[in-house]
Amino acid sequence: MTSREQSDGSKARARSTATPRQVAFDVLRAVAADDAYANLLLPTRLRRARLTGADAAFATELTYGTLRRRGHYDRIIARAAGRDIAAIDPVALDVLRLGAHQLLGMSTPAHAAVGETVELTRRARAARTTGFVNAVLRTISRDDDATWTARLLEGVTDPDERKGIAHAHPAWIVRALRSALAREGRESELDDLLVADNAPPRVTLVALPGLSTAEALGDRTRFSPVGARSAAGDPAAHPIVAVGAARVQDEGSQLAALALSRARPITAGERWLDVCAGPGGKAALLAAEARAGGAMLTANELVPARAELVRRALRAVDPTVEVRVEDGRDLASRHPREFDRILLDAPCTGLGALRRRPEARWRKGENDVGPLAALQAALLRSALSALRPGGVLAYVTCSPHPDETTAIVDALLAEHPADVVPLDARTVLAGITRTPLDLGELPNGAAQLWPHRQGTDAMFIQLLTRR
Ligand SMILES: C[S@@+](CC[C@H](N)C(=O)[O-])C[C@H]1O[C@@H](n2cnc3c(N)ncnc32)[C@H](O)[C@@H]1O
């Protein structure tokens, strides 16, 4: 029995009514049935079950690992069950997914993976499926993941389908990532990227300028001048984070915000706008930067509940920042040429943050890209109309998909050949980062970060100015 296994039993039960497996199962059910986000739900469920240390780590790996490889396990479950997964009771299917991950993706001994997981069906009032779940898990347990994967690959010739099967990504995402890397002539990095997408990211913190310093937070990150690595455990428990002087934030997101705030020196009195601010991560960093330089930030967000999160994020930094609830596509009529710096961190497929949002790759589909690209183009046109001549606009996405990034910028530049000019984001970032970023060559001086190269989310950053 592994130490994790030992911890995942009597100890947990003595302290709370929910075991790590039950917590993972509840989160999986909420993701499948209510479209919940695992990364938002799991921390609450862990706290409620009072799981800490090895128990919390086991529940976390079980939840995120299962969700990340869900499509892979579904294929294996369908083979082992001899039926399409659509024909399997949804509760039993989630139990099977959890069992498959313990058997194929974790070093859980088969007897515990099968026995304790089958037990979940009883607790979930799906006892009638117990025999079926037990039989399927026993079939799965007869081979290891490599053998199952080889079986799934038999007869599949399309290279992206094959990579999708081997690395638990939908084929359309593999194709999109391949074409994004190909823009930089770095298609050969595709396997590294797919592997990086499956590794849990290290949690990083941002020290909000004027309120805390990266040195005070802990080990500094490689690139961001305001970044630090979070120690193991709950980052929110760090005293500097607890008072709002630092926040959890991906290093790539920090660099995206700084690319705007540090694109050029700040003149006191500048007006800044964050068009799509919810839930407020970049707005908090921008607000701290604006305050230090004498600029004034306005944050905007379409969804009222997310605007409330922005208000909360800004409370410790600068409670005077105005948070508006408006459609970012309407800036032309409401705020023409009003702002000196604008961040458009556009809604996107999130293909650059797959490590962080475990279920996302199976939830989004290729058909989502077109409508999102149309929204991004409309938001960018609108943001441009609110930019003062000579101002700086940062177009940012946490997706490297060409349709959401370079294609959107190309279309805008084609519409405005005379008055919109790209600024070199790579040069700006080179002046900000603590060590060089190894960025690939993209048109218009755009910067594309990558999980496998920089260890950040795959943020796309384009800086533009208006004559
Ligand atoms: C990628 S997120 C922004 C993340 C944020 N900048 C941060 O760092 O925390 C995009 C946001 O845009 C918002 N949004 C979507 N459509 C919008 C619109 N038409 N106008 C303004 N905001 C919109 C979404 O609700 C979402 O909160």
The ligand as an SDF file (V2000), in Angstrom:
LIG
                    3D

 27 29  0  0  0  0  0  0  0  0999 V2000
  -10.4620   36.1220  -20.2640 C   0  0  0  0  0  0  0  0  0  0  0  0
  -11.6210   36.7280  -19.1610 S   0  0  0  0  0  0  0  0  0  0  0  0
  -10.7740   38.0920  -18.4720 C   0  0  0  0  0  0  0  0  0  0  0  0
   -9.8190   37.7170  -17.3590 C   0  0  0  0  0  0  0  0  0  0  0  0
   -9.3700   38.9160  -16.5620 C   0  0  0  0  0  0  0  0  0  0  0  0
   -8.7660   39.9220  -17.3980 N   0  0  0  0  0  0  0  0  0  0  0  0
   -8.4060   38.5340  -15.4500 C   0  0  0  0  0  0  0  0  0  0  0  0
   -7.1850   38.6690  -15.6380 O   0  0  0  0  0  0  0  0  0  0  0  0
   -8.8790   38.1460  -14.3810 O   0  0  0  0  0  0  0  0  0  0  0  0
  -12.7700   37.4990  -20.2040 C   0  0  0  0  0  0  0  0  0  0  0  0
  -13.8940   38.2300  -19.4930 C   0  0  0  0  0  0  0  0  0  0  0  0
  -14.6280   38.9460  -20.4840 O   0  0  0  0  0  0  0  0  0  0  0  0
  -15.9680   39.0050  -20.0900 C   0  0  0  0  0  0  0  0  0  0  0  0
  -16.7620   39.3560  -21.2800 N   0  0  0  0  0  0  0  0  0  0  0  0
  -17.3030   38.5210  -22.2030 C   0  0  0  0  0  0  0  0  0  0  0  0
  -17.9540   39.2440  -23.1470 N   0  0  0  0  0  0  0  0  0  0  0  0
  -17.7990   40.5330  -22.8170 C   0  0  0  0  0  0  0  0  0  0  0  0
  -18.2630   41.7630  -23.3840 C   0  0  0  0  0  0  0  0  0  0  0  0
  -18.9850   41.7670  -24.4970 N   0  0  0  0  0  0  0  0  0  0  0  0
  -17.9260   42.9050  -22.7640 N   0  0  0  0  0  0  0  0  0  0  0  0
  -17.1910   42.9110  -21.6340 C   0  0  0  0  0  0  0  0  0  0  0  0
  -16.7420   41.7780  -21.0390 N   0  0  0  0  0  0  0  0  0  0  0  0
  -17.0500   40.6240  -21.6200 C   0  0  0  0  0  0  0  0  0  0  0  0
  -16.2180   37.6270  -19.5270 C   0  0  0  0  0  0  0  0  0  0  0  0
  -17.3520   37.6350  -18.6780 O   0  0  0  0  0  0  0  0  0  0  0  0
  -14.9070   37.3690  -18.7800 C   0  0  0  0  0  0  0  0  0  0  0  0
  -15.0230   37.7780  -17.4480 O   0  0  0  0  0  0  0  0  0  0  0  0
  1  2  1  0
  2  3  1  0
  2 10  1  0
  3  4  1  0
  4  5  1  0
  5  6  1  0
  5  7  1  0
  7  8  2  0
  7  9  1  0
 10 11  1  0
 11 12  1  0
 11 26  1  0
 12 13  1  0
 13 14  1  0
 13 24  1  0
 14 15  1  0
 14 23  1  0
 15 16  2  0
 16 17  1  0
 17 18  1  0
 17 23  2  0
 18 19  1  0
 18 20  2  0
 20 21  1  0
 21 22  2  0
 22 23  1  0
 24 25  1  0
 24 26  1  0
 26 27  1  0
M  CHG  2   2   1   9  -1
M  END
$$$$
